[in-house]
């Protein structure tokens, strides 16, 4: 697709800066467990975040946890913006290739212009006008097919990134909350957020929230372990590339044809050619 246009340079720089901001927010949340800090350290953390640093230890812990949760929401927004920026850049590249292919009518160009177009694309510029037109038209069709592939990849990437954001948000929410340090009122509020029973003693509420938290983490792990579409496609390609049909017997070749839902009739040479076309 060539080099990145100059007008996109500032957008790419902003995207990189956004990613760095998100990493800073994420690292701050994951590394600090406020309930393990001393009062002096909690006061110092409050000053860093520009919030009130007076009160008892529990007050300071709750105050910092509230700030941390707000930071988590900011991190999610930043990640969504980064993902959207990446997909917008890919879409612009696809549109640029499409526009190039759609706007050129090679049949209206002169021979010198046709040769120049061939040289731009790095292939043979010799031959009559009709030969050159056919050659450029064929290359243009390949470019359109490439655009289709890029659009499909962009859509898959968008869906995968959205799923990854949901997984990370769930993980961070579960990892950052120490339910035992919350008051009963706060525990009841957490239960209501998760649409679960908010009645019972403090210990009952803590146990209930921890159980829900573990289920959520197990669900996140299951989602992360699912293979992405590109990995499945690459595995299929490698399997096909590894098969040397010329070393197989006729019976084996017929079996391979049936697996792929193609005609299994003919001699060995015909079967080999048919299978090669199928996996190409």
N, C-alpha and C positions, 0 to 999 in steps of 0.2 A: 504493500500500500504506500510505500515511500516514507519520506521524513515527515515528522509532525509539523503542520503549518505553524508559522510564527504567531498568528493570532491566538493559538491555543496554548502558547508557552506560559502566559500569566495564569491561565486556568489550572494548568498542571502544577505550577508552583504553589498556588493557593490550596490545591488538593493535598500536596505533601505537607504543608503547614498545618492543615486541619488534622491530618493523621497524627502528627506529632502532638498536637494539643490533646487529642483523644487518648494517646498512650500515656501522657502525663496524668490525666484524670483517672484513668484505669489503674495505673500503678499506685497512686495515692490511696485509692479505695481498698485495694487488695492487700496492701502491706500493713495497714494499721488496724489493730484490734483494741479499741479504746478502753474496753473494760479491764485490760491488763496494765494500763498505764497508771502512774501515781498522780496525785492531785496536781503537783507542780508541772508534770509533763502535760496533763490535760489542759491546764491553763495556757501553756505555751502553744499547744495545738489550736486552742481557741483564738489566740492572738494571730497566729499564722493565717487563719481563715477570716480574720476581721470580725469576730463575733464576741459577745459578752463572755468574759473569763471569770466571773464571780459565781459563787454557789458551791454546793456540796459536790462530792465526786459523782454521785448518780445524776445530778442535774447536768454536770459538765459532759458526762458520757452521753446522755440523751440528746443534749444540744449538738454535740459533734456527730452523732449518728444521723440526726436529721439533716445536717449539712452534707454528710456523706451520701445520703439517699438522693438529695438534689443533684449532687455531682454525678451520680449514676444516671439520672435522667438526661443530664447534659451529655454524658458519654454516648448514650444511645442515639441522641439527636445528631451528634457529630459523626458517628459511624454511618447513619443513614444518609447524611449529606455526602460523605466520602464515596459511598457505594453509588449514589445517584450521579455524582460527578464522573466516576469511572465509566459508567454505562453511557452517559451523555457523550463522552469523548469517543467511545467505540462507535456510537451511532453516527457521529459527525464524519468519522473516517469512512464508514459504509456509504453514507450519502454522497461523499466526495467522489468515490469510485463510481457509484451509480450515475451521478450527474455527468461525469466524463464519458461514460459509455452511451448515455442517452442523447447527448447533445451533438455527437459527431456522426454525420452521414457520409461515410467514406466514399460512396458512389459519386458525390459532388466534388470531391477533391481532385486536383491535378496529380500527375505522376510524381512530380517533385515533392508535393506535399504528402503524398502517400508514403514515399520513401522516408521522409523525415519522421512521420508517425511510426514507421517500422523501427527506425533507429532509436527513437525515444523508448520503445518497448523492449529493445535489445534482441531483436530477431532479424532474420534475413530480409534485406530491402531490395533484392533483385527480382526481375520478372516484369511481365506486362501489367498494365493498369488493372485488368480484371483479376490477375493472380494476387496483386497487392491488396485489392479490395477484399477478396475472399479471405486472405490471410488475416487482415485486420478485423474483419467481421467475426471470424472464428475466435480470435483472441478476446474480442469484446464479449462474446457469449460466455467464455470462461470466466471473465471478470464478473459478469452478472451472477453466475453460479457461485462465485466466491462470496459475493455480497449476501446471497441467501444463507450460506453457511455461517458467515459472521453474525448475521441477524439472529440465527438460531442459537449460536453460542452466547450472544449478548443476553438473550432472554433466559437461557439456562443459568447464566452467571447471576442475573438479577434475582431469580427465584432462590438460588443457593445462598446468596448474600443475605436475603431477607430472612431465610431460615436460620442462618448463622447468628444474625443479630438477636433473634428471639432466644436462641440457645444461650448466648453469652449474657443477655439481660437476666434470664432466669438463674443462671449460675451465680452471677454477681450478687443478686438479691439474696439468695440463700446463704452465700458464704460470708456476707458482711454483717448479718444480724446475729447477735448473741442473745437468744430469747431469754436466757436465765437472768440477764441484767435488766430486763424490762419490768415495768410495774404491771399490775393486774389490768389496769385500764388500757395500757398500751398493748398488752397481750390480746385482750378482747378485740381491740381495733385491728390487729394483725389477722386475727381469725376471720373477722368480717370481710377484710380485703380478699381473703382466699375462699370465701363462701363456705366456711365450715363452722361447726358449733362453737359458740363463744362463751358457753357456761362452764362452771367448775372452778376449782381452786387454782392457784398460780401454777403448781406443779403439773396439774392435769392439762392446763393450757399450754405450758412449755412442751410437755411430751407430745401433745397433739400437733403443735406447729413443727416440732422436729421431725415427726413422722412424715408430714406433708412435704417438708423440705427434702428429705431423703428420696421420696418418690420422684420429685421434680428433677433431682440430680441424676437419678437412674434413667429417667426419660431423656435428659439431655445427652447422656453418654450413648444411648441407643441411636439417637438421631445422628450424632457425630460419626458413628461407626458405619452408617449407610454409605456405600460407594457413590461417588458423584457420576453423572452421566458420561463425562469425558473419559473417566477411568474404565467404565464398562466398554465404551466404544474402542478404546485403545487395546483392551484385552482381546476383544473380538478380532481386531485387525492383526494382532500378533499371532493369534491362533491360526488364522487363514494364511498368513505369510509363512508360517512354519511348516505347512503341509506341502510336501513334494508329491504331487499327484502322479508323476511319471514313474514313481517307484511302487505304485499300488497295482494290485491285480484287478481284473475286470470286475469281479464280484465286489471288491472293496470300493471301486469307483462308482458302481451302481448304487451302493449303499450311501455314499456321500451325496450323490445326486438326489436320492429320496429324502435325505435329511434336509436338504435345501429346497425341496419342493419343485425340482426341475426334472425335465425328461431324462429317464434312465436308459433309454434305448440307444443302440449304436455300438460301433467297435471301440477299442481302447482309445485310439487317437481322438475320435469324436467326443468321447466322454471327458477326456483330459481338457480339450479345448473348451468344452461347455462349462466345466468346473472353474477353469481359470477366468473365464468371462464373468462367472457368477461372483467370485471373490475379489475381482479387480476393483 
